[in-house]
Amino acid sequence: MSTLNVKIPDEMEDDLETFLEDHPHYLNKSELARDALRHLLAAPRLSQRTLTDDHVSREQIADGEVVTLDDV
């Protein structure tokens, strides 16, 4: 088994501790991290259409080509 060291902000450490207290089936942070990574890697990927639309939207935002919800 490999080892992975990850640095996280102090606030996230507090959140992890709280999560582990509320979910005692995770015995430690390593089990929680492995489960989270397992779910992330198994999650369905976004379609190419969605990725393209997201890219276009981000370009429009960066170029200031946006309107407020009230203006819509």
Backbone as JSON Lines, residues from 0, in Angstrom:
{"i":0,"aa":"M","n":[0.86,-1.17,0.0],"ca":[0.0,0.0,0.0],"c":[0.9,1.23,0.0]}
{"i":1,"aa":"S","n":[0.54,2.22,-0.8],"ca":[1.31,3.46,-0.88],"c":[0.86,4.43,0.2]}
{"i":2,"aa":"T","n":[1.7,5.41,0.45],"ca":[1.39,6.47,1.41],"c":[1.27,7.78,0.66]}
{"i":3,"aa":"L","n":[0.27,8.57,1.02],"ca":[0.04,9.87,0.43],"c":[-0.1,10.88,1.56]}
{"i":4,"aa":"N","n":[0.78,11.85,1.61],"ca":[0.69,12.91,2.61],"c":[0.02,14.12,1.99]}
{"i":5,"aa":"V","n":[-0.97,14.66,2.66],"ca":[-1.73,15.78,2.14],"c":[-1.77,16.88,3.18]}
{"i":6,"aa":"K","n":[-1.45,18.1,2.78],"ca":[-1.57,19.25,3.68],"c":[-2.94,19.88,3.47]}
{"i":7,"aa":"I","n":[-3.61,20.18,4.58],"ca":[-4.94,20.79,4.51],"c":[-4.97,21.99,5.45]}
{"i":8,"aa":"P","n":[-5.86,22.95,5.17],"ca":[-6.0,24.09,6.08],"c":[-6.5,23.64,7.45]}
{"i":9,"aa":"D","n":[-6.19,24.41,8.47],"ca":[-6.61,24.07,9.84],"c":[-8.13,23.93,9.94]}
{"i":10,"aa":"E","n":[-8.86,24.79,9.22],"ca":[-10.33,24.74,9.28],"c":[-10.84,23.4,8.76]}
{"i":11,"aa":"M","n":[-10.18,22.89,7.71],"ca":[-10.59,21.61,7.15],"c":[-10.31,20.48,8.14]}
{"i":12,"aa":"E","n":[-9.22,20.59,8.86],"ca":[-8.9,19.6,9.89],"c":[-10.02,19.55,10.92]}
{"i":13,"aa":"D","n":[-10.5,20.71,11.35],"ca":[-11.61,20.76,12.31],"c":[-12.86,20.12,11.72]}
{"i":14,"aa":"D","n":[-13.13,20.41,10.45],"ca":[-14.3,19.84,9.78],"c":[-14.18,18.32,9.68]}
{"i":15,"aa":"L","n":[-12.98,17.83,9.39],"ca":[-12.77,16.39,9.31],"c":[-13.01,15.72,10.66]}
{"i":16,"aa":"E","n":[-12.49,16.32,11.71],"ca":[-12.69,15.76,13.04],"c":[-14.18,15.69,13.39]}
{"i":17,"aa":"T","n":[-14.91,16.76,13.08],"ca":[-16.35,16.79,13.34],"c":[-17.05,15.71,12.52]}
{"i":18,"aa":"F","n":[-16.67,15.6,11.24],"ca":[-17.27,14.58,10.38],"c":[-17.04,13.19,10.93]}
{"i":19,"aa":"L","n":[-15.81,12.92,11.37],"ca":[-15.49,11.6,11.92],"c":[-16.28,11.31,13.2]}
{"i":20,"aa":"E","n":[-16.51,12.33,14.0],"ca":[-17.32,12.15,15.21],"c":[-18.76,11.8,14.85]}
{"i":21,"aa":"D","n":[-19.27,12.42,13.77],"ca":[-20.65,12.19,13.33],"c":[-20.81,10.9,12.51]}
{"i":22,"aa":"H","n":[-19.7,10.36,12.02],"ca":[-19.73,9.15,11.18],"c":[-18.72,8.14,11.73]}
{"i":23,"aa":"P","n":[-19.06,7.5,12.82],"ca":[-18.09,6.62,13.5],"c":[-17.71,5.36,12.7]}
{"i":24,"aa":"H","n":[-18.39,5.09,11.57],"ca":[-17.99,3.92,10.79],"c":[-16.63,4.15,10.1]}
{"i":25,"aa":"Y","n":[-16.2,5.42,10.0],"ca":[-14.83,5.7,9.56],"c":[-13.96,5.7,10.81]}
{"i":26,"aa":"L","n":[-13.01,4.8,10.87],"ca":[-12.19,4.68,12.06],"c":[-11.13,5.77,12.17]}
{"i":27,"aa":"N","n":[-10.76,6.35,11.01],"ca":[-9.74,7.38,11.03],"c":[-9.79,8.2,9.73]}
{"i":28,"aa":"K","n":[-8.96,9.22,9.65],"ca":[-8.94,10.1,8.47],"c":[-8.49,9.37,7.22]}
{"i":29,"aa":"S","n":[-7.62,8.4,7.38],"ca":[-7.15,7.65,6.21],"c":[-8.29,6.89,5.55]}
{"i":30,"aa":"E","n":[-9.13,6.24,6.35],"ca":[-10.28,5.53,5.79],"c":[-11.23,6.49,5.09]}
{"i":31,"aa":"L","n":[-11.45,7.64,5.7],"ca":[-12.32,8.65,5.1],"c":[-11.74,9.14,3.77]}
{"i":32,"aa":"A","n":[-10.44,9.41,3.73],"ca":[-9.8,9.89,2.5],"c":[-9.87,8.82,1.41]}
{"i":33,"aa":"R","n":[-9.61,7.56,1.77],"ca":[-9.68,6.49,0.77],"c":[-11.09,6.37,0.19]}
{"i":34,"aa":"D","n":[-12.1,6.47,1.05],"ca":[-13.48,6.37,0.58],"c":[-13.84,7.56,-0.31]}
{"i":35,"aa":"A","n":[-13.41,8.75,0.08],"ca":[-13.69,9.94,-0.73],"c":[-13.02,9.83,-2.1]}
{"i":36,"aa":"L","n":[-11.78,9.38,-2.14],"ca":[-11.07,9.21,-3.41],"c":[-11.72,8.12,-4.26]}
{"i":37,"aa":"R","n":[-12.16,7.05,-3.62],"ca":[-12.83,5.97,-4.34],"c":[-14.09,6.5,-5.03]}
{"i":38,"aa":"H","n":[-14.87,7.31,-4.32],"ca":[-16.08,7.89,-4.91],"c":[-15.74,8.88,-6.02]}
{"i":39,"aa":"L","n":[-14.73,9.68,-5.81],"ca":[-14.33,10.65,-6.82],"c":[-13.89,9.96,-8.11]}
{"i":40,"aa":"L","n":[-13.1,8.92,-7.98],"ca":[-12.6,8.21,-9.15],"c":[-13.69,7.41,-9.86]}
{"i":41,"aa":"A","n":[-14.72,7.0,-9.13],"ca":[-15.81,6.22,-9.73],"c":[-16.93,7.11,-10.28]}
{"i":42,"aa":"A","n":[-16.9,8.39,-9.95],"ca":[-17.98,9.29,-10.36],"c":[-18.02,9.43,-11.87]}
{"i":43,"aa":"P","n":[-19.22,9.55,-12.41],"ca":[-19.32,9.75,-13.86],"c":[-18.65,11.06,-14.25]}
{"i":44,"aa":"R","n":[-18.02,11.06,-15.39],"ca":[-17.35,12.25,-15.89],"c":[-18.34,13.16,-16.6]}
{"i":45,"aa":"L","n":[-18.01,14.44,-16.65],"ca":[-18.86,15.39,-17.37],"c":[-18.73,15.14,-18.86]}
{"i":46,"aa":"S","n":[-19.82,15.34,-19.59],"ca":[-19.8,15.14,-21.03],"c":[-18.94,16.23,-21.69]}
{"i":47,"aa":"Q","n":[-18.5,15.95,-22.89],"ca":[-17.72,16.94,-23.63],"c":[-18.54,18.2,-23.86]}
{"i":48,"aa":"R","n":[-19.83,18.06,-24.09],"ca":[-20.71,19.22,-24.3],"c":[-20.73,20.09,-23.05]}
{"i":49,"aa":"T","n":[-20.84,19.48,-21.89],"ca":[-20.86,20.24,-20.64],"c":[-19.52,20.94,-20.41]}
{"i":50,"aa":"L","n":[-18.42,20.24,-20.69],"ca":[-17.1,20.85,-20.52],"c":[-16.92,22.03,-21.47]}
{"i":51,"aa":"T","n":[-17.4,21.9,-22.71],"ca":[-17.3,22.99,-23.68],"c":[-18.15,24.17,-23.23]}
{"i":52,"aa":"D","n":[-19.38,23.91,-22.8],"ca":[-20.26,24.99,-22.33],"c":[-19.64,25.7,-21.13]}
{"i":53,"aa":"D","n":[-19.04,24.94,-20.22],"ca":[-18.39,25.53,-19.06],"c":[-17.24,26.43,-19.49]}
{"i":54,"aa":"H","n":[-16.44,25.98,-20.44],"ca":[-15.31,26.76,-20.92],"c":[-15.79,28.08,-21.55]}
{"i":55,"aa":"V","n":[-16.83,28.0,-22.37],"ca":[-17.39,29.2,-23.0],"c":[-17.91,30.16,-21.93]}
{"i":56,"aa":"S","n":[-18.6,29.62,-20.95],"ca":[-19.15,30.46,-19.88],"c":[-18.05,31.17,-19.11]}
{"i":57,"aa":"R","n":[-16.98,30.45,-18.81],"ca":[-15.87,31.07,-18.07],"c":[-15.2,32.16,-18.89]}
{"i":58,"aa":"E","n":[-15.08,31.95,-20.21],"ca":[-14.53,32.99,-21.08],"c":[-15.44,34.22,-21.09]}
{"i":59,"aa":"Q","n":[-16.74,34.01,-21.17],"ca":[-17.68,35.13,-21.17],"c":[-17.6,35.91,-19.86]}
{"i":60,"aa":"I","n":[-17.48,35.22,-18.76],"ca":[-17.34,35.89,-17.46],"c":[-16.06,36.71,-17.43]}
{"i":61,"aa":"A","n":[-14.97,36.1,-17.88],"ca":[-13.67,36.8,-17.88],"c":[-13.7,38.03,-18.78]}
{"i":62,"aa":"D","n":[-14.46,37.97,-19.87],"ca":[-14.55,39.1,-20.81],"c":[-15.61,40.12,-20.41]}
{"i":63,"aa":"G","n":[-16.3,39.86,-19.3],"ca":[-17.34,40.8,-18.84],"c":[-18.64,40.7,-19.62]}
{"i":64,"aa":"E","n":[-18.82,39.62,-20.35],"ca":[-20.02,39.43,-21.15],"c":[-21.12,38.76,-20.33]}
{"i":65,"aa":"V","n":[-21.51,39.41,-19.25],"ca":[-22.51,38.85,-18.37],"c":[-23.57,39.89,-18.03]}
{"i":66,"aa":"V","n":[-24.72,39.42,-17.61],"ca":[-25.79,40.31,-17.14],"c":[-26.26,39.8,-15.79]}
{"i":67,"aa":"T","n":[-26.86,40.68,-15.01],"ca":[-27.37,40.27,-13.72],"c":[-28.68,39.51,-13.91]}
{"i":68,"aa":"L","n":[-29.07,38.76,-12.91],"ca":[-30.32,38.03,-12.97],"c":[-31.49,38.99,-13.1]}
{"i":69,"aa":"D","n":[-31.41,40.14,-12.44],"ca":[-32.48,41.14,-12.54],"c":[-32.65,41.65,-13.97]}
{"i":70,"aa":"D","n":[-31.54,41.74,-14.72],"ca":[-31.6,42.22,-16.1],"c":[-32.17,41.16,-17.04]}
{"i":71,"aa":"V","n":[-32.13,39.91,-16.62],"ca":[-32.67,38.86,-17.48],"c":[-34.16,38.94,-17.41]}
